[in-house]
Amino acid sequence: MTFPQTGLWRHHDRLPVRDAAAVVTLGEGDTPVIDISATVGAAVGLRRLWLKCEDRNPTGSFKARIAAVAYALVRERGLAGAVGTSSGNGGAAAAAYAAAAGSRAVLFTLSDTVAAKLREIVAVGGIACRVTGVGHDAASTRTVADLIAAAAAQAGCYPLLTGFHYAPEAMTGVQTIAYELAEQTPYATRVYLPVGGGGLLTGVHRGYRDLAGPQPMLIGVQPAGAGSLRAAVEGHPEGIAGQVTTAVSGLQMAALFDAVGAPEALRATGGHDVAVPDTAIEAAQALLARFGLLVEPAGATALAGAIADLAAGRLDPDEPIVVVATGAGHKDTAALDRLVAARLDAAWPDDATVVPTITPDEVPERLAQLLGGRP
Ligand SMILES: Cc1ncc(COP(=O)(O)O)c(C=O)c1O
């Protein structure tokens, strides 16, 4: 039995899985990088802009990389399954890989995890339970995470909390993003990444560090209404004092899981953190959608950070940069509805607020109307 030669498993020699027979793959990794300089870049004044499309992973987010490694370890070690916390995407990935592995996934999610992500978990057989306070306040976030990690170990399950602090082996899956970027965009001098618990930022840093090649500056972008990265950078690894106020699903984290690794990634690469309001994230999501790239708000957050840096004079418009799009557009239907409302206004002459339904007889007239009277 040999390891798959494609996707994430091309890098198996850098991953903790030893038994190729334990691998379960849904096609994770080797996501495309698209040059968006002429479209999105031109619209905002960034002349060398690339998008790393992590939304193209199985289950629509980069978390598939983590779940793939986790369930290979579950199988290799004969564990009973995985138990974790999740804002939704990690859970969706865990549930899918559990199903593929013939194993099980138990997820404790945020109380307001968006409906589509919860459905993704349950539809493939994951067990989900919503917990109040998690993500929203630092004490609940940390207490519940510590409790679940300990209980998982006791029950003979893998602790699938997506941070190096809790699941250092599974999180090596994130490092493969850096291995791919080193091949795909070796000229990039900056990589912008969204930050929730800080695992993505930490993992990409560790991945580049492994390669010992050129290390781009890493920039962590968080909604201003989360604040836990800023707090950690300012010496408060325990998180923020109050509640998070951002509505960006996936980035509602009052305390970082990787409160050491994330600030270290910024320091070691000469990078910095950027705080952006939810409105700027929504605008970045709409901008990507304008050019056919439909991602969830968290997936547009890195772009919002680059735009903010450009406006603040912290980024040269000619610098070659990568922004990482982490999650797919179908995951947050409220955000989709916002985009749709704006578009319907523009597309339909009669102020439709939903896509209109017409009879077959009305088709020719509608068509003529929509095509401006041309046949
Ligand atoms: C789409 C998306 N982007 C970014 C993140 C943040 O990743 P991390 O928690 O590793 O910082 C998450 C986390 O759930 C996510 O779902």
The ligand as a Gaussian input file, in Angstrom:
#p B3LYP/6-31G(d) Opt

LIG

0 1
 C      -13.736000      29.722000       6.454000
 C      -12.807000      29.892000       7.602000
 N      -11.794000      30.745000       7.461000
 C      -10.919000      30.955000       8.462000
 C      -11.038000      30.301000       9.676000
 C      -10.070000      30.606000      10.766000
 O       -9.126000      29.602000      10.941000
 P       -8.345000      29.458000      12.306000
 O       -9.360000      29.131000      13.360000
 O       -7.390000      28.367000      12.076000
 O       -7.698000      30.775000      12.583000
 C      -12.079000      29.392000       9.873000
 C      -12.245000      28.674000      11.138000
 O      -13.245000      28.086000      11.421000
 C      -12.991000      29.184000       8.801000
 O      -14.011000      28.323000       8.928000

